[in-house]
Amino acid sequence: MKSISNGIGAGFITYVLIKLVKGKSREVHPLLWLVAALFVIYFAIGPVKILLGLS
């Protein structure tokens, strides 16, 4: 199911990755790193469940 939270999460992850690739990771607030990491986990839960045969 698609929702606005998926788009927001993708935006957070993309922003952090762009800053990281450009060598400007110090400009990213630690809280933004945390939120981006939590969204990565959120997006990874579904595929991991499928791989493990849990869903």
Helices and strands as residue ranges (DSSP letters): H 4-21, G 25-27, H 30-52
